[in-house]
């Protein structure tokens, strides 16, 4: 899992690789639980994707771009297109389904 800043975003999206964007806030209990789920996914699954963490308290430009209203939120992106999106705490199996 890699922290992503607004200024790096376009270069990462242009790669064409499947990306899982995780919008969070450090102080959110739901985000702390989501972080643990994503760390487990990152550790156990062979990856044709990269998980990027985006601190929504700091990255307001990305919040606007993706219309983030609440956290945690997961967005799967590939070739500059949004494929799937979930709002709120997403269980392990649902995260795996997002990445299929």
N, C-alpha and C positions, 0 to 999 in steps of 0.2 A: 504494500500500500504506500502510495506516494502523495505527499502534499502538493497540491496544484495551485498556482497563483494565476491571476487574470492575465498577466503579461506572457505567460507560457502557454496559455490555452490554445490559441490558433495553431501553433506548431504541433502540439500533441494531436489535435483533431485532424490536421492535414495528413497525418501518417496513414490514415485509412484503417488502422487497427481498431478492434472492438475495445471500447473504453466503458468502464463502470464508474460513473461520477457519483460520489457520496457527499452530499451536502449535510453539514453538521454544525453544531455549536458545542463547545467544550463543556459548558455548564448543564447541558440537557441530559437528564437520566436516560431518556429513550435513546439518545445518540450514544451514550456510553455502552448500552446494551447492543446497539446496532454495530458499533465498533468491534465488539467481541465476536459477533457473528461474522463480520467481514474478515477479520483476522483469521478465523478458522477456515473460511472459504479460501482465502489467499494461501494459507499454509497447506491445505489438503488437496486442492484441485490443480491439475496440470493446466496451464494457462495459455489459451490463445487470446487473452485479454489482459488489460491492466486496470487496477483499481486506483482511482485518484480521489483523494480526500480534499474537500473544499470547505474551508471554514467560512460559513455564511455570515458570521459577524464581521469578517474582514473583507470578504470578496463581494462587495455590493454590486459590482458590474456584472459578475456571473449570476448573481441572484436575479437581477433584472433580465438578463438574457434568457434565463430558463424559467422566469416567473415563479421563483421559490417563495412560497408563503409560509411554510412550516418545515421543520426538520424533525427527524431525519427524512431525507428524500434520496432515492436512488434513480439514476437515469442511465440507460444503456444507449451509447452512441456509436455509430460506425459510418465512415464515409460522409461525415458532416450531417447525418440524419439521426433523429431520435427514434429508436426502435421500441423501447419499453421504458416504463416509468412507474415507480411506486412511491406513495407518501406514507409516512409513519413507519413504525418499527416493522421490519420485514424479516420473517423467520428464515432460517438456514435453507430449507428446501425451496422456498419461494425465491430466494436469491439465486439458487442454482437454476431454477426455471427461467429467471430473467436472462441468464447468460446463454441459454440454449439457442 
